[in-house]
Structures are given as structure tokens and as C-alpha cells.
């Protein structure tokens, strides 16, 4: 079995993983829009809601495959 067939089989058997990641990203996008609409100090995370949205964004980005850049 070549790698592409293996990947397709995995995706078919575990479709819930992709769906879960998509839902997390969608929820983060909505919460981020709400946070940006009510935020008066955009450069800081002043309260628990802003911190939660920031953490959810980092987690959803990590799950989607976006890794933080390493400083040299």
C-alpha cells in the first residue's frame, strides 16, 4: 500500500478528526471576531475571555498544522 492510499484510508476511517478540527477553527473564528469587536485595547489580553480566545487560537492553529516559528 502506498502512502497516499494509507492516508486516504485513514481519513475515511477517522473523518471525525478532521470534523473536530474544523469545528474548533470555526468556533475560534467566531470568538475572535467577537473579541475584536468589543476589545478596547487590542495589543493586550486584559481579561479571561481575551486570554481564552488567544489560547484557543494557538491550539486550533497547532491542530491545523501551523507551527510557531522558532527564534534562532
C-alpha positions as CSV (number, residue, x, y, z in Angstrom):
1,X,0.0,0.0,0.0
2,X,1.5,3.3,-1.0
3,X,1.4,6.3,1.4
4,X,-1.4,8.1,-0.5
5,X,-3.7,5.0,-0.2
6,X,-2.8,4.7,3.5
7,X,-3.7,8.4,4.1
8,X,-7.0,8.1,2.2
9,X,-7.9,5.0,4.2
10,X,-7.1,6.8,7.5
11,X,-9.1,9.8,6.5
12,X,-12.1,7.7,5.6
13,X,-12.0,5.7,8.9
14,X,-11.3,8.7,11.1
15,X,-13.3,11.5,9.5
16,X,-14.3,12.8,12.9
17,X,-10.8,14.1,13.5
18,X,-11.0,16.5,10.5
19,X,-14.5,17.5,11.5
20,X,-13.5,18.2,15.1
21,X,-10.6,20.4,13.9
22,X,-12.9,22.2,11.5
23,X,-15.4,22.9,14.3
24,X,-12.7,24.2,16.7
25,X,-11.4,26.5,14.0
26,X,-14.9,27.8,13.2
27,X,-15.6,28.4,16.9
28,X,-12.3,30.3,17.3
29,X,-13.0,32.4,14.2
30,X,-16.4,33.5,15.7
31,X,-15.0,34.1,19.1
32,X,-12.1,36.1,17.7
33,X,-14.5,38.3,15.7
34,X,-16.5,38.9,18.9
35,X,-13.3,39.7,20.9
36,X,-12.1,42.1,18.2
37,X,-15.4,43.9,18.1
38,X,-15.5,44.5,21.9
39,X,-11.8,44.9,22.6
40,X,-10.7,48.4,23.5
41,X,-7.0,47.5,24.0
42,X,-6.1,45.3,21.0
43,X,-2.4,44.8,22.0
44,X,-3.1,43.1,25.4
45,X,-5.2,40.3,26.7
46,X,-6.8,42.1,29.7
47,X,-9.5,39.6,30.8
48,X,-10.2,35.8,30.8
49,X,-12.3,36.0,27.6
50,X,-9.4,37.5,25.6
51,X,-6.9,35.1,27.0
52,X,-9.2,32.1,26.3
53,X,-9.7,33.2,22.7
54,X,-5.9,33.6,22.3
55,X,-5.2,30.2,23.7
56,X,-7.9,28.6,21.6
57,X,-6.4,30.2,18.5
58,X,-3.0,28.8,19.3
59,X,-4.4,25.3,19.9
60,X,-6.5,25.4,16.7
61,X,-3.6,26.6,14.7
62,X,-1.4,23.8,16.1
63,X,-4.1,21.2,15.2
64,X,-4.4,22.6,11.7
65,X,-0.7,22.3,11.2
66,X,0.6,25.8,11.7
67,X,3.6,25.7,14.0
68,X,5.2,28.6,15.8
69,X,8.4,29.9,14.3
70,X,11.5,29.2,16.3
71,X,13.7,32.1,17.2
72,X,17.4,31.5,16.2
